[in-house]
Amino acid sequence: MKQILERFDADSRVITLSLAQMAESLGNSFIIIVIPLFIASDAVTGTLWGADEVFVTGLVLSLSGFVSAVFQPFTGSASDRVRRRKLFVLIGLSLLAVANAAYTLVDTYTGVLAVRALQGFSGALIMPAAVALVSEYSEITTRGGNMGVYNTFRLIGFGTGPIAAGAVVNAGPYAVASLQMSGFEAAFYFAAVAAAVSLVLVQLFIHDPEETRVDAGRSRPSFRIRAADGGFDPVFVLAAATSFMAVGIALFATLQVDINRRLGQGATAFGLQFSAFIVAQILLQTPVGRASDIAGRKAFVLWGMILLVPTTFVQGVVVTPEQMFAARLLQGVAGAMVFAPALALVGDLAQGDAGSKLSMLTMGFMLGVSLGPLSSGYLVRYGFVVPFAFGAALAAAGAALVYLEVEETVDDADGLKSLI
């Protein structure tokens, strides 16, 4: 742990919470990869409103994000009122462990949907409370770096899971003592254990800050679209920009068949292109977040949104696998410039209501991740470039909103103010 602290120069509580989030993300990404295989197998049967298997798979994958996005503002506000962030994280991780294991008990499309919805609700309990804790463990001079560390570990877990998930399923069945389990059961149990490990880490090492407990019940969180001066509220603007960013980065996954056909490539090349975005995020989230503590938040968010415009659009016009890889990598750079500084900026603005304010950003991100695949699946019928042009247009709109409606919160950020 000491070496990790020295490497990331972060609060030990943030590192512990980040490690817990990494374990949770590892298990959750396992589920995302395994579910399509599970639905396509003989293990799940039945009908769902006459829908075919492809539609059911898309619905199942999107459902968790939608449920999480819907409930996050409410759970974030609730954690502000009761001032027990840790409790929300523990309940969420407990429900997640139960949901991951419950897949072994369902054999119908309806059952899979119900479990997936429970996963989404558990995420709504975990994410706003966790990022609020990171914010409250931080000061304005460290908040960006701590948010970057948290996101880095979360992405490491999310990026590692898919690598192992397919191998676990394909290597089954397994014999553990006298018990026999299929590859699917092993994957679901692994995800449940990952959530349980996160639960233990949080229970043993994470505590609500003393000032948070003292202020219990004093805050009255509210959601605002308009600011007092008549413009848009900066938290709402950053939530919208984060949602627009997430839509743009999530367009890619649905178009695997079209992309492979257009570029004359196989699944391996697509996997590398998909991973390029995550790799850039892992490498840059922490240094960008730390830089925003010194140079200011707004410039990073603004220029990240601006960079998203060409890096998203060009994915619709590239003609070689190498060009697509480069575009995805640069899109990852842009995303890293946006997310940690945006979280830190909202944390700077929060005054006793970090849960409700930060939940707007996490809700926006989850909503964008869920809407992106649906948008690209619909828009591609009008031309391959259309989904990416749509994503670029959203990024441009987000950049304009940030430029006009968001003020800097780091007082001595003069070095970048000239750029905005």
C-alpha positions as CSV (number, residue, x, y, z in Angstrom):
1,M,0.0,0.0,0.0
2,K,2.9,2.4,0.8
3,Q,4.3,2.0,-2.7
4,I,0.9,2.7,-4.2
5,L,0.5,5.8,-2.1
6,E,3.9,7.0,-3.2
7,R,3.2,6.2,-6.9
8,F,-0.1,8.1,-7.0
9,D,0.5,10.7,-4.3
10,A,-3.0,10.4,-3.0
11,D,-4.9,10.1,0.3
12,S,-4.8,6.6,1.7
13,R,-8.6,6.6,2.0
14,V,-8.9,7.5,-1.7
15,I,-6.6,4.7,-2.6
16,T,-8.5,2.2,-0.6
17,L,-11.8,3.3,-2.0
18,S,-10.3,3.2,-5.5
19,L,-9.1,-0.3,-5.0
20,A,-12.6,-1.3,-3.8
21,Q,-14.0,0.4,-6.9
22,M,-11.5,-1.5,-9.1
23,A,-12.6,-4.8,-7.7
24,E,-16.3,-3.9,-8.3
25,S,-15.6,-2.7,-11.8
26,L,-13.7,-5.9,-12.6
27,G,-16.6,-8.0,-11.7
28,N,-19.1,-5.7,-13.4
29,S,-17.2,-5.8,-16.7
30,F,-17.1,-9.6,-16.4
31,I,-20.9,-9.5,-16.4
32,I,-21.1,-7.2,-19.5
33,I,-19.0,-9.6,-21.5
34,V,-20.7,-12.8,-20.3
35,I,-24.3,-11.7,-20.6
36,P,-24.5,-11.8,-24.4
37,L,-23.0,-15.3,-24.4
38,F,-25.3,-16.4,-21.6
39,I,-28.4,-15.2,-23.4
40,A,-27.3,-16.8,-26.7
41,S,-26.7,-20.2,-24.9
42,D,-29.3,-22.8,-24.0
43,A,-29.1,-21.7,-20.3
44,V,-31.7,-19.0,-21.0
45,T,-35.0,-19.5,-22.7
46,G,-38.4,-17.9,-23.0
47,T,-39.9,-14.9,-24.9
48,L,-40.1,-11.2,-24.2
49,W,-42.8,-9.4,-26.0
50,G,-42.0,-11.3,-29.2
51,A,-38.5,-9.7,-29.3
52,D,-35.6,-11.5,-30.9
53,E,-32.4,-12.5,-29.1
54,V,-30.4,-9.5,-30.5
55,F,-32.9,-7.0,-29.2
56,V,-33.1,-8.7,-25.8
57,T,-29.3,-8.6,-25.5
58,G,-29.2,-4.9,-26.2
59,L,-32.0,-4.2,-23.8
60,V,-30.4,-6.2,-21.0
61,L,-27.0,-4.4,-21.5
62,S,-28.6,-1.0,-21.5
63,L,-31.0,-1.5,-18.7
64,S,-28.5,-1.3,-15.9
65,G,-27.2,2.1,-17.0
66,F,-30.7,3.5,-17.4
67,V,-31.8,2.3,-14.0
68,S,-28.7,3.6,-12.4
69,A,-29.1,7.0,-14.1
70,V,-32.7,7.3,-13.0
71,F,-32.0,6.6,-9.3
72,Q,-28.6,8.4,-8.8
73,P,-30.0,11.9,-8.1
74,F,-32.2,10.4,-5.4
75,T,-29.6,8.3,-3.8
76,G,-27.1,11.2,-4.0
77,S,-29.6,13.5,-2.3
78,A,-30.4,10.9,0.4
79,S,-26.7,10.5,1.2
80,D,-26.5,14.3,1.7
81,R,-29.4,14.2,4.1
82,V,-28.4,11.3,6.3
83,R,-24.6,12.0,5.9
84,R,-23.6,8.4,5.9
85,R,-21.9,7.9,2.5
86,K,-20.3,4.6,3.6
87,L,-23.6,3.1,4.4
88,F,-24.9,3.7,0.9
89,V,-21.7,2.2,-0.6
90,L,-22.0,-0.9,1.6
91,I,-25.7,-1.5,0.8
92,G,-25.0,-1.0,-2.9
93,L,-22.1,-3.5,-2.8
94,S,-24.1,-6.0,-0.9
95,L,-27.0,-5.8,-3.5
96,L,-24.4,-6.1,-6.3
97,A,-22.9,-9.3,-4.9
98,V,-26.4,-10.8,-4.5
99,A,-27.3,-9.7,-8.1
100,N,-24.1,-11.1,-9.6
101,A,-24.7,-14.5,-7.9
102,A,-28.4,-14.5,-8.8
103,Y,-27.6,-14.9,-12.5
104,T,-26.9,-18.6,-11.7
105,L,-30.6,-19.0,-10.6
106,V,-32.4,-17.4,-13.6
107,D,-33.2,-19.2,-16.8
108,T,-35.6,-16.7,-18.6
109,Y,-35.2,-13.4,-20.3
110,T,-37.5,-11.8,-17.7
111,G,-35.3,-13.1,-14.9
112,V,-32.1,-11.8,-16.5
113,L,-33.8,-8.3,-16.9
114,A,-34.8,-8.3,-13.3
115,V,-31.3,-9.1,-12.1
116,R,-29.8,-6.5,-14.4
117,A,-32.2,-3.9,-13.0
118,L,-31.0,-4.8,-9.5
119,Q,-27.4,-4.3,-10.7
120,G,-28.4,-0.9,-11.9
121,F,-30.0,0.1,-8.6
122,S,-26.9,-1.1,-6.7
123,G,-24.7,1.1,-8.9
124,A,-27.0,4.1,-8.1
125,L,-26.3,3.5,-4.4
126,I,-22.5,3.1,-4.9
127,M,-21.4,5.8,-7.4
128,P,-22.7,9.1,-6.0
129,A,-21.8,8.2,-2.4
130,A,-18.3,7.0,-3.5
131,V,-17.4,10.1,-5.5
132,A,-18.8,12.3,-2.7
133,L,-16.4,10.6,-0.3
134,V,-13.5,11.2,-2.6
135,S,-14.5,14.9,-2.8
136,E,-14.8,15.2,0.9
137,Y,-11.5,13.5,1.5
138,S,-9.9,16.2,-0.7
139,E,-9.1,19.9,-0.6
140,I,-9.3,22.2,-3.6
141,T,-5.5,21.6,-4.1
142,T,-5.8,17.8,-4.3
143,R,-9.4,17.1,-5.5
144,G,-8.5,16.8,-9.2
145,G,-5.7,14.4,-8.5
146,N,-7.8,12.3,-6.2
147,M,-10.6,12.1,-8.7
148,G,-8.1,11.1,-11.3
149,V,-6.8,8.3,-9.1
150,Y,-10.3,7.0,-8.4
151,N,-11.2,7.0,-12.1
152,T,-7.9,5.3,-13.0
153,F,-8.4,2.4,-10.7
154,R,-12.0,2.1,-11.8
155,L,-11.0,1.9,-15.4
156,I,-8.2,-0.6,-14.7
157,G,-10.9,-2.9,-13.3
158,F,-13.3,-2.3,-16.1
159,G,-10.6,-2.8,-18.7
160,T,-9.2,-6.0,-17.2
161,G,-12.5,-7.8,-16.8
162,P,-13.2,-8.4,-20.5
163,I,-9.8,-9.9,-21.0
164,A,-10.5,-12.7,-18.5
165,A,-14.3,-13.1,-18.9
166,G,-14.3,-15.0,-22.2
167,A,-11.5,-17.3,-21.0
168,V,-13.3,-18.2,-17.8
169,V,-16.5,-19.1,-19.7
170,N,-14.7,-21.1,-22.4
171,A,-12.6,-23.1,-19.9
172,G,-15.7,-24.5,-18.1
173,P,-17.1,-26.6,-16.7
174,Y,-15.2,-26.6,-13.4
175,A,-15.1,-29.0,-10.5
176,V,-14.6,-27.3,-7.1
177,A,-14.4,-29.9,-4.3
178,S,-17.5,-32.0,-5.0
179,L,-19.3,-29.2,-6.8
180,Q,-19.7,-28.9,-10.6
181,M,-20.2,-25.5,-12.2
182,S,-20.4,-24.3,-15.8
183,G,-18.2,-21.6,-17.2
184,F,-21.2,-19.2,-16.9
185,E,-21.7,-20.0,-13.2
186,A,-18.0,-19.6,-12.5
187,A,-18.0,-16.1,-14.2
188,F,-21.1,-15.0,-12.2
189,Y,-19.6,-16.3,-8.9
190,F,-16.3,-14.5,-9.7
191,A,-18.2,-11.2,-10.1
192,A,-20.0,-11.8,-6.8
193,V,-16.8,-12.4,-5.0
194,A,-15.3,-9.3,-6.5
195,A,-18.2,-7.2,-5.1
196,A,-17.7,-9.0,-1.8
197,V,-14.0,-8.1,-1.7
198,S,-15.0,-4.4,-2.3
199,L,-17.5,-4.7,0.5
200,V,-14.8,-5.9,2.9
201,L,-12.3,-3.2,1.9
202,V,-14.9,-0.5,2.4
203,Q,-16.1,-1.9,5.8
204,L,-12.6,-2.2,7.2
205,F,-10.9,0.9,5.9
206,I,-13.4,3.6,4.9
207,H,-15.1,6.0,7.3
208,D,-17.3,9.0,6.8
209,P,-15.4,12.3,7.5
210,E,-16.2,13.7,10.9
211,E,-17.5,17.0,9.5
212,T,-19.9,15.1,7.3
213,R,-21.4,13.2,10.2
214,V,-21.7,16.4,12.3
215,D,-23.6,18.2,9.5
216,A,-26.2,15.4,9.2
217,G,-29.6,16.6,8.2
218,R,-28.6,20.3,7.7
219,S,-28.3,20.4,4.0
220,R,-31.3,20.7,1.6
221,P,-29.9,19.5,-1.7
222,S,-31.7,20.8,-4.8
223,F,-31.3,20.3,-8.5
224,R,-31.3,23.4,-10.6
225,I,-31.2,23.9,-14.4
226,R,-31.1,27.7,-14.2
227,A,-28.6,29.8,-12.2
228,A,-29.6,32.8,-10.1
229,D,-28.2,35.1,-12.7
230,G,-30.6,33.7,-15.4
231,G,-28.0,31.4,-17.1
232,F,-27.7,27.7,-16.8
233,D,-26.5,26.3,-13.5
234,P,-22.8,25.2,-13.9
235,V,-23.5,21.7,-12.4
236,F,-26.3,21.1,-14.9
237,V,-24.0,22.3,-17.7
238,L,-21.1,19.9,-16.6
239,A,-23.6,17.1,-16.3
240,A,-24.9,17.7,-19.8
241,A,-21.3,18.0,-21.2
242,T,-20.4,14.7,-19.5
243,S,-23.5,13.0,-21.0
244,F,-22.6,14.3,-24.4
245,M,-19.1,13.0,-24.0
246,A,-20.3,9.6,-23.0
247,V,-22.7,9.3,-25.9
248,G,-19.8,10.0,-28.3
249,I,-17.5,7.4,-26.8
250,A,-20.2,4.8,-26.6
251,L,-21.2,5.0,-30.3
252,F,-18.4,2.7,-31.2
253,A,-19.4,-0.6,-29.6
254,T,-22.7,-1.2,-31.4
255,L,-21.1,-0.8,-34.8
256,Q,-18.6,-3.7,-34.6
257,V,-19.9,-5.5,-37.7
258,D,-20.1,-2.3,-39.8
259,I,-16.7,-1.1,-38.7
260,N,-15.0,-4.5,-39.4
261,R,-16.6,-4.7,-42.8
262,R,-15.7,-1.1,-43.7
263,L,-12.1,-1.4,-42.6
264,G,-11.5,-5.0,-43.7
265,Q,-10.5,-6.1,-40.2
266,G,-11.3,-8.8,-37.7
267,A,-12.4,-9.0,-34.1
268,T,-8.8,-8.6,-32.8
269,A,-8.3,-5.2,-34.5
270,F,-11.7,-4.1,-33.2
271,G,-10.8,-5.1,-29.7
272,L,-7.6,-3.1,-29.9
273,Q,-9.4,-0.1,-31.1
274,F,-12.0,-0.4,-28.4
275,S,-9.3,-0.7,-25.8
276,A,-7.3,2.3,-27.1
277,F,-9.8,4.7,-25.5
278,I,-9.6,2.9,-22.1
279,V,-5.7,2.8,-22.2
280,A,-5.5,6.5,-22.8
281,Q,-7.9,7.1,-19.9
282,I,-5.9,4.9,-17.5
283,L,-2.7,6.7,-18.4
284,L,-3.9,10.2,-18.3
285,Q,-6.7,10.5,-15.7
286,T,-4.4,11.0,-12.7
287,P,-1.9,13.4,-14.3
288,V,-4.7,15.5,-15.9
289,G,-6.6,15.6,-12.6
290,R,-3.5,16.6,-10.7
291,A,-2.7,19.3,-13.3
292,S,-6.2,20.7,-12.9
293,D,-5.4,21.3,-9.2
294,I,-2.7,23.7,-10.3
295,A,-3.8,25.1,-13.7
296,G,-7.5,25.1,-13.2
297,R,-10.5,22.9,-14.1
298,K,-12.4,24.8,-16.8
299,A,-9.7,24.9,-19.5
300,F,-9.2,21.1,-19.3
301,V,-12.9,20.4,-19.6
302,L,-13.3,22.9,-22.4
303,W,-10.4,21.8,-24.5
304,G,-11.3,18.2,-23.9
305,M,-14.8,18.8,-25.3
306,I,-13.3,20.7,-28.2
307,L,-10.9,17.8,-29.0
308,L,-13.8,15.4,-28.8
309,V,-15.4,17.0,-31.9
310,P,-12.8,16.0,-34.5
311,T,-11.7,12.7,-32.8
312,T,-15.4,11.5,-32.8
313,F,-16.3,12.7,-36.3
314,V,-13.1,11.2,-37.9
315,Q,-14.1,7.7,-36.8
316,G,-16.9,7.9,-39.4
317,V,-14.5,8.7,-42.3
318,V,-11.3,6.7,-41.6
319,V,-10.4,4.0,-44.0
320,T,-7.7,1.9,-42.3
321,P,-7.6,0.0,-39.0
322,E,-4.6,2.1,-38.0
323,Q,-6.4,5.3,-38.5
324,M,-9.3,4.1,-36.4
325,F,-6.9,3.1,-33.6
326,A,-5.4,6.6,-33.6
327,A,-8.8,8.2,-33.6
328,R,-9.9,6.1,-30.6
329,L,-6.6,6.8,-28.7
330,L,-7.0,10.6,-29.2
331,Q,-10.7,10.4,-28.2
332,G,-9.5,8.8,-25.0
333,V,-7.1,11.7,-24.4
334,A,-10.0,14.1,-24.9
335,G,-12.2,12.1,-22.5
336,A,-9.4,12.1,-19.8
337,M,-9.3,15.9,-20.1
338,V,-13.0,16.2,-19.3
339,F,-14.0,13.7,-16.6
340,A,-11.7,14.1,-13.6
341,P,-11.5,17.9,-13.8
342,A,-15.3,18.1,-14.2
343,L,-15.8,16.0,-11.1
344,A,-13.3,18.1,-9.2
345,L,-15.0,21.3,-10.3
346,V,-18.4,20.2,-9.1
347,G,-16.8,19.0,-5.9
348,D,-15.3,22.5,-5.5
349,L,-18.8,24.0,-5.9
350,A,-20.5,21.6,-3.4
351,Q,-21.2,23.0,0.0
352,G,-22.6,20.1,2.1
353,D,-24.4,18.6,-0.9
354,A,-21.6,16.8,-2.7
355,G,-23.8,13.7,-3.1
356,S,-26.6,15.5,-5.0
357,K,-24.3,17.6,-7.1
358,L,-21.9,14.9,-8.1
359,S,-24.7,12.5,-8.8
360,M,-25.7,14.8,-11.6
361,L,-22.4,14.1,-13.4
362,T,-22.4,10.4,-12.7
363,M,-26.0,10.2,-13.9
364,G,-25.1,12.1,-17.0
365,F,-22.3,9.8,-17.7
366,M,-24.4,6.6,-17.2
367,L,-27.2,8.0,-19.3
368,G,-24.8,8.8,-22.1
369,V,-23.2,5.4,-22.0
370,S,-26.7,3.9,-22.3
371,L,-27.9,6.2,-25.1
372,G,-24.8,6.0,-27.2
373,P,-25.2,2.4,-28.4
374,L,-28.9,2.9,-29.1
375,S,-28.2,6.1,-31.0
376,S,-25.6,4.6,-33.2
377,G,-27.7,1.5,-33.9
378,Y,-30.5,3.7,-35.1
379,L,-28.5,6.4,-37.0
380,V,-26.2,4.1,-38.9
381,R,-29.1,3.3,-41.3
382,Y,-28.7,6.8,-42.7
383,G,-25.0,6.4,-43.4
384,F,-21.9,5.1,-41.6
385,V,-20.7,8.7,-40.8
386,V,-24.0,9.9,-39.4
387,P,-23.7,8.4,-35.8
388,F,-20.2,9.9,-35.5
389,A,-21.3,13.3,-36.9
390,F,-24.1,13.2,-34.3
391,G,-21.6,12.6,-31.5
392,A,-19.3,15.3,-32.7
393,A,-22.2,17.8,-32.8
394,L,-23.1,16.9,-29.2
395,A,-19.5,17.5,-28.2
396,A,-19.5,20.9,-29.9
397,A,-22.7,21.8,-28.0
398,G,-21.1,20.7,-24.8
399,A,-18.0,22.8,-25.4
400,A,-20.1,25.9,-26.1
401,L,-22.1,25.4,-22.9
402,V,-18.9,25.0,-20.8
403,Y,-17.4,28.1,-22.3
404,L,-20.4,30.3,-21.7
405,E,-21.8,29.0,-18.4
406,V,-18.9,27.6,-16.3
407,E,-16.6,29.7,-14.1
408,E,-13.1,28.6,-12.9
409,T,-12.9,27.5,-9.3
410,V,-9.1,27.4,-8.8
411,D,-8.2,31.0,-8.0
412,D,-4.6,31.0,-9.1
413,A,-5.2,29.3,-12.5
414,D,-3.9,32.3,-14.4
415,G,-1.7,30.2,-16.6
416,L,-4.6,28.8,-18.6
417,K,-7.2,31.6,-18.3
418,S,-5.8,33.2,-21.4
419,L,-6.8,30.1,-23.3
420,I,-10.5,30.4,-22.5
